[in-house]
Amino acid sequence: MTDFHSHILPSIDDGSQSVQESIDLLKEEKKQGVSLVAATPHFNLRENSSVEEFLQKREKAYKNLKKELTGDLPKILLGAEVEYFYGISGLENLKLLCLQNTELLLLEMPFEPWSKMVVNEVKVLAKRTGIIPVLAHIDRYLRFQSADTLKQLLMSGVIFQANAEAFLGFFTRGRMLKMLEHRQIGFLGSDCHNMKFRPPRLGQAVELISKKHNHGLHKLYSIEQFYK
C-alpha cells in the first residue's frame, strides 16, 4: 500500500517536528500495511525564495531522518505539496518538485471557488511535458467547486488525491466512495502530520473501502505506473 501524501520529514514544515516523531509515524504506517510513503512537505513562495532553497532544506531533513531508518520501515519517495499561485505554470524548475522518479506534481489548490483563470492554468500545467498535476486532498475542495469544473480537470489529465479521513467521515464517505467508483480518485494519502492530532489513518480507510466497495482499490493508480 502507498501513502501518496504525508508530512513525515522532520522539522521542515508543520508536520513532524523531530526525527523520533518521523520514525514513530513510519512505524505506524508500517503497522497499517503501508510499504511506500511519499514525503510531501509544503512548498510555497512565502517561505522559500526558490525551488533550489526548498530542495536544500528537504535534503537536509531527509538526511537527518535517513540516519535512523531501518530496513523494515516503509520506503520513502521525496516530493512536495506545492501551493498554487497565479503564474505557477511559469515557475522555473517546477519539475524538480515532482515526486521522485515520476512526473507527478502534488498541488494544493485554493480553498475557494476556482476561477476560470485558475482552472485554465492547471490545464496548462497538465499539457506541459514532464508534469502531471495531482490535486491534493480533493475532498477539501468539493464544497467550493462545481461538478463541471471537476470534470474539466479530469478530462485534461489532472489526477485527484483523496485523504483517508474523507473515507472515514460519516458525512463524506458516501461521496468519496462514489467518486472512487467513477474513477475520479487516483491516489490515497494519509496527510499525516503527527501522532497526536493528525496521525496516519490510511489503513483504516483502505479497510473501509474494501468492505464497502469490492473493487474500489483496483481503481486507484499505483506510483509504479508513473516511474520514469
Buried (B, 14 or more C-beta within 10 A) or exposed (E): BBBBBBBBBBBBBEBBBEBEBBBBBBBBBBEBEBEBBBBBBBBBBEEBEEBEEBBEBBEBBBEBBEEEBEEEBBEBBBBBBBBBEEEBBEBEEBBEBBBBBBBBBBBBBBEEEBEEEBBBBBBBBBEBEEBBBBBBBBBBBBEEBEEEBBEBBBEBEBBBBBBBBBBBBEEBBEBBBEBBBEEBBBBBBBBBBBBEEBBBBBBBBBBBBEEBBEEBEEBBBEBEEBEE
